Amino acid sequence: MGTGQVGDPSLDQFVAGQNAAPQNGELMQTLWRTRGAALLDKIGPVILQTHSAGGPFGFIVANDRLETSAPGIYAIGDVKGGPAFTHISYDDYRILADNLLGGAGTRTTRRLVPYVVFTDPQLGRVGLTEAEARQQGRPIRVAKMTMDYIARAWEIGEKRGLMKAIVDAETDQILGAAVLGYEGGELMAMFEIAMLGQLPYTVLKEAIFSHPTMAEGINTLFYNFQD
Ligand SMILES: Cc1cc2nc3c(=O)[nH]c(=O)nc-3n(C[C@H](O)[C@H](O)[C@H](O)COP(=O)(O)OP(=O)(O)OC[C@H]3O[C@@H](n4cnc5c(N)ncnc54)[C@H](O)[C@@H]3O)c2cc1C
């Protein structure tokens, strides 16, 4: 097991490219947390391809395994462009660790990208918007409902906002959802879990959620398709 400190033979081998990957997560974590600058000094100048106009200009080009144009150099987090969120940076770390430690070949293409705008009330979003789904030419159905349909919203005096879900008309899979309302981020995550589990919307429509909770609104939402 390497220590990641100066003189650690496994670190020197890694820097010299003699080891394809760090031996374990501990070494990798130590490398980047305490040895990053020294590591870069040892590697010397590296030219990385960046995006030109028409893409996320100036950001480092990385593929779906976060590999840059320079072998052995990865770009994670905001530097590669795309969604700039803490949870995406963290997920990039999972992909990097998977790459370096010989995992299952995880890629950025596998992930849903949720986000929350912490306004009052919150806006939580995940998956495709209605416009994106239509641009893709998908057959969709759109469910929409204002938050004042929810008993809990009345009880706590938080009736502002609405929920919206985009469903594939052929498979009943949920393609995306938006919740503008009280704890919209938490409610959005319920849709996200259903999407991760590839649940058809009908399961959420008929699911038993405790009364009175905001979650009950998800039952009602799927009785409110626009078509
Ligand atoms: C005001 C604000 C609010 C935000 N709110 C949210 C939010 O609510 N939710 C959310 O998901 N995201 C939020 N974000 C975005 C989120 O902070 C970033 O997406 C995330 O921090 C990116 O992580 P990162 O590791 O790529 O970069 P960073 O977290 O920026 O880390 C980069 C690190 O590199 C260091 N560094 C820079 N240059 C050098 C150098 N030359 N040598 C050595 N070290 C260097 C920096 O000091 C920094 O510590 C917010 C961003 C801002 C600015």
The ligand as an SDF file (V2000), in Angstrom:
LIG
                    3D

 53 58  0  0  0  0  0  0  0  0999 V2000
  -21.9200   31.4280   -5.4970 C   0  0  0  0  0  0  0  0  0  0  0  0
  -22.0390   30.0000   -5.9530 C   0  0  0  0  0  0  0  0  0  0  0  0
  -23.0560   29.2190   -5.4580 C   0  0  0  0  0  0  0  0  0  0  0  0
  -23.1600   27.8860   -5.8600 C   0  0  0  0  0  0  0  0  0  0  0  0
  -24.1730   27.1220   -5.3610 N   0  0  0  0  0  0  0  0  0  0  0  0
  -24.2610   25.8500   -5.7200 C   0  0  0  0  0  0  0  0  0  0  0  0
  -25.2820   25.0220   -5.1920 C   0  0  0  0  0  0  0  0  0  0  0  0
  -26.1280   25.4570   -4.4110 O   0  0  0  0  0  0  0  0  0  0  0  0
  -25.3350   23.7290   -5.5690 N   0  0  0  0  0  0  0  0  0  0  0  0
  -24.4260   23.2100   -6.4400 C   0  0  0  0  0  0  0  0  0  0  0  0
  -24.5170   22.0180   -6.7440 O   0  0  0  0  0  0  0  0  0  0  0  0
  -23.4460   23.9660   -6.9600 N   0  0  0  0  0  0  0  0  0  0  0  0
  -23.3300   25.2620   -6.6230 C   0  0  0  0  0  0  0  0  0  0  0  0
  -22.3420   26.0420   -7.1450 N   0  0  0  0  0  0  0  0  0  0  0  0
  -21.4160   25.4340   -8.1050 C   0  0  0  0  0  0  0  0  0  0  0  0
  -20.3700   24.6050   -7.3630 C   0  0  0  0  0  0  0  0  0  0  0  0
  -19.7610   25.3780   -6.3630 O   0  0  0  0  0  0  0  0  0  0  0  0
  -19.3130   24.1150   -8.3640 C   0  0  0  0  0  0  0  0  0  0  0  0
  -19.9540   23.4670   -9.4510 O   0  0  0  0  0  0  0  0  0  0  0  0
  -18.3710   23.1540   -7.7030 C   0  0  0  0  0  0  0  0  0  0  0  0
  -17.7230   23.7670   -6.6070 O   0  0  0  0  0  0  0  0  0  0  0  0
  -17.3310   22.7070   -8.7140 C   0  0  0  0  0  0  0  0  0  0  0  0
  -16.3870   21.8970   -8.0650 O   0  0  0  0  0  0  0  0  0  0  0  0
  -14.9250   21.8330   -8.6450 P   0  0  0  0  0  0  0  0  0  0  0  0
  -14.2040   20.8570   -7.7910 O   0  0  0  0  0  0  0  0  0  0  0  0
  -14.9400   21.6270  -10.1080 O   0  0  0  0  0  0  0  0  0  0  0  0
  -14.3200   23.2870   -8.4560 O   0  0  0  0  0  0  0  0  0  0  0  0
  -14.0890   24.1310   -7.1020 P   0  0  0  0  0  0  0  0  0  0  0  0
  -15.0000   23.7050   -6.0070 O   0  0  0  0  0  0  0  0  0  0  0  0
  -14.1060   25.5610   -7.5490 O   0  0  0  0  0  0  0  0  0  0  0  0
  -12.6420   23.6990   -6.6890 O   0  0  0  0  0  0  0  0  0  0  0  0
  -11.5140   24.1070   -7.4320 C   0  0  0  0  0  0  0  0  0  0  0  0
  -10.3600   24.2420   -6.4500 C   0  0  0  0  0  0  0  0  0  0  0  0
   -9.1630   24.4470   -7.1980 O   0  0  0  0  0  0  0  0  0  0  0  0
   -8.4230   25.4580   -6.5560 C   0  0  0  0  0  0  0  0  0  0  0  0
   -7.5320   26.0420   -7.5640 N   0  0  0  0  0  0  0  0  0  0  0  0
   -7.8780   26.8880   -8.5550 C   0  0  0  0  0  0  0  0  0  0  0  0
   -6.7960   27.1830   -9.2830 N   0  0  0  0  0  0  0  0  0  0  0  0
   -5.7570   26.5030   -8.7680 C   0  0  0  0  0  0  0  0  0  0  0  0
   -4.3790   26.3740   -9.0990 C   0  0  0  0  0  0  0  0  0  0  0  0
   -3.8460   27.0270  -10.1070 N   0  0  0  0  0  0  0  0  0  0  0  0
   -3.6180   25.5660   -8.3310 N   0  0  0  0  0  0  0  0  0  0  0  0
   -4.1530   24.8710   -7.2850 C   0  0  0  0  0  0  0  0  0  0  0  0
   -5.4590   24.9510   -6.9380 N   0  0  0  0  0  0  0  0  0  0  0  0
   -6.2280   25.7600   -7.6740 C   0  0  0  0  0  0  0  0  0  0  0  0
   -9.4590   26.4290   -6.0260 C   0  0  0  0  0  0  0  0  0  0  0  0
   -8.9490   27.2150   -4.9880 O   0  0  0  0  0  0  0  0  0  0  0  0
  -10.5290   25.4410   -5.5390 C   0  0  0  0  0  0  0  0  0  0  0  0
  -10.2960   25.0390   -4.2110 O   0  0  0  0  0  0  0  0  0  0  0  0
  -22.2180   27.3550   -6.7640 C   0  0  0  0  0  0  0  0  0  0  0  0
  -21.1800   28.1690   -7.2520 C   0  0  0  0  0  0  0  0  0  0  0  0
  -21.0900   29.4720   -6.8530 C   0  0  0  0  0  0  0  0  0  0  0  0
  -19.9690   30.3110   -7.3930 C   0  0  0  0  0  0  0  0  0  0  0  0
  1  2  1  0
  2  3  1  0
  2 52  2  0
  3  4  2  0
  4  5  1  0
  4 50  1  0
  5  6  2  0
  6  7  1  0
  6 13  1  0
  7  8  2  0
  7  9  1  0
  9 10  1  0
 10 11  2  0
 10 12  1  0
 12 13  2  0
 13 14  1  0
 14 15  1  0
 14 50  1  0
 15 16  1  0
 16 17  1  0
 16 18  1  0
 18 19  1  0
 18 20  1  0
 20 21  1  0
 20 22  1  0
 22 23  1  0
 23 24  1  0
 24 25  2  0
 24 26  1  0
 24 27  1  0
 27 28  1  0
 28 29  2  0
 28 30  1  0
 28 31  1  0
 31 32  1  0
 32 33  1  0
 33 34  1  0
 33 48  1  0
 34 35  1  0
 35 36  1  0
 35 46  1  0
 36 37  1  0
 36 45  1  0
 37 38  2  0
 38 39  1  0
 39 40  1  0
 39 45  2  0
 40 41  1  0
 40 42  2  0
 42 43  1  0
 43 44  2  0
 44 45  1  0
 46 47  1  0
 46 48  1  0
 48 49  1  0
 50 51  2  0
 51 52  1  0
 52 53  1  0
M  END
$$$$
